[in-house]
Amino acid sequence: MKPIANPGASSTKRKANELALRLIPDIDAALESGAGGLAEIADWLNTHGIPAQRGGLWRPETVRRLLRRIAALGHSSLDSRSASDWQRARAPTTRVADFKARIARRKAERVALAN
């Protein structure tokens, strides 16, 4: 049997996936409060005392990685593009704008269902 190169890697990946899914409501809240870019989302998470995976501060790059992980997990909070399309998007504001549009569509659907 071939030895595993890094036995802790699967555990680390699992924890990162769990954290990403737990943070979706916080990202929604940051965007709803007016955060328009990766730096603003990072500031919002830091201001609200939400630690990054290793307990440190959020930075725009860590938020970008978080959004990519959420997309790769195929979470329905994101728009309908595939995870690879999401990851190839070049402008961070485009990804944030798509995320905001998805939130707006979900809100409209909830209002329509309530009526």
C-alpha positions as CSV (number, residue, x, y, z in Angstrom):
1,M,0.0,0.0,0.0
2,K,1.3,3.4,-0.9
3,P,2.0,5.7,2.0
4,I,0.0,9.0,2.3
5,A,2.3,11.9,1.6
6,N,0.6,14.2,4.2
7,P,-2.0,12.3,6.4
8,G,-3.3,15.6,7.8
9,A,-4.1,17.1,4.4
10,S,-7.6,15.6,4.2
11,S,-8.4,16.8,7.7
12,T,-7.2,20.3,6.9
13,K,-9.2,20.4,3.6
14,R,-12.3,19.2,5.4
15,K,-12.0,21.9,8.1
16,A,-11.5,24.5,5.4
17,N,-14.6,23.3,3.6
18,E,-16.6,23.4,6.9
19,L,-15.4,26.9,7.7
20,A,-16.3,28.1,4.1
21,L,-19.9,26.8,4.4
22,R,-20.3,28.2,7.9
23,L,-19.2,31.7,6.7
24,I,-21.8,32.0,3.9
25,P,-24.3,33.8,6.1
26,D,-21.6,36.2,7.2
27,I,-20.6,36.9,3.6
28,D,-24.2,37.5,2.8
29,A,-24.5,40.0,5.7
30,A,-21.3,41.8,4.6
31,L,-22.6,42.2,1.1
32,E,-26.0,43.3,2.3
33,S,-24.4,45.9,4.5
34,G,-22.7,47.5,1.5
35,A,-19.4,45.7,1.2
36,G,-18.6,46.0,-2.5
37,G,-15.2,44.3,-2.9
38,L,-12.9,41.8,-1.4
39,A,-11.2,44.3,0.9
40,E,-14.5,45.5,2.2
41,I,-15.7,42.0,2.9
42,A,-12.4,41.3,4.7
43,D,-12.8,44.5,6.8
44,W,-16.4,43.5,7.7
45,L,-15.3,40.1,8.8
46,N,-12.5,41.5,10.9
47,T,-14.7,44.2,12.4
48,H,-17.3,41.6,13.5
49,G,-14.6,39.5,15.1
50,I,-14.8,36.6,12.8
51,P,-11.4,35.0,12.7
52,A,-9.8,33.5,9.6
53,Q,-9.1,29.7,9.5
54,R,-5.9,30.0,11.5
55,G,-7.3,32.6,13.9
56,G,-5.8,35.6,12.1
57,L,-7.2,38.6,10.3
58,W,-9.0,38.4,6.9
59,R,-7.3,39.9,3.9
60,P,-8.7,40.4,0.4
61,E,-6.7,37.3,-0.8
62,T,-8.1,35.1,1.9
63,V,-11.7,36.3,1.0
64,R,-11.0,35.5,-2.6
65,R,-9.9,32.0,-1.7
66,L,-12.9,31.6,0.5
67,L,-15.2,32.6,-2.4
68,R,-13.4,30.1,-4.7
69,R,-13.8,27.3,-2.1
70,I,-17.5,28.0,-1.7
71,A,-17.9,28.0,-5.5
72,A,-15.9,24.7,-5.8
73,L,-18.2,23.2,-3.2
74,G,-21.1,24.0,-5.5
75,H,-23.0,25.9,-2.9
76,S,-26.3,27.2,-4.1
77,S,-25.7,30.7,-2.6
78,L,-23.5,31.4,-5.6
79,D,-24.7,32.2,-9.1
80,S,-25.3,29.4,-11.6
81,R,-21.9,29.5,-13.3
82,S,-19.6,26.5,-12.8
83,A,-16.9,26.6,-10.1
84,S,-14.2,26.7,-12.8
85,D,-15.9,29.8,-14.5
86,W,-16.1,31.5,-11.1
87,Q,-12.4,30.8,-10.4
88,R,-11.4,32.1,-13.8
89,A,-13.2,35.4,-13.3
90,R,-10.5,38.0,-13.3
91,A,-12.1,41.0,-11.6
92,P,-12.9,40.5,-7.9
93,T,-15.7,43.1,-8.1
94,T,-17.3,40.9,-10.8
95,R,-17.5,38.0,-8.4
96,V,-18.8,40.2,-5.6
97,A,-21.4,41.7,-8.0
98,D,-22.5,38.2,-9.0
99,F,-22.8,37.2,-5.4
100,K,-24.9,40.4,-4.6
101,A,-27.1,39.7,-7.6
102,R,-27.7,36.1,-6.3
103,I,-28.7,37.5,-2.9
104,A,-31.1,40.0,-4.5
105,R,-32.7,37.2,-6.5
106,R,-33.1,35.0,-3.4
107,K,-34.7,37.9,-1.5
108,A,-37.1,38.5,-4.4
109,E,-38.0,34.8,-4.4
110,R,-38.7,34.9,-0.7
111,V,-40.9,37.9,-1.0
112,A,-42.8,36.3,-3.9
113,L,-43.4,33.1,-1.9
114,A,-44.5,35.1,1.2
115,N,-47.2,36.8,-0.9
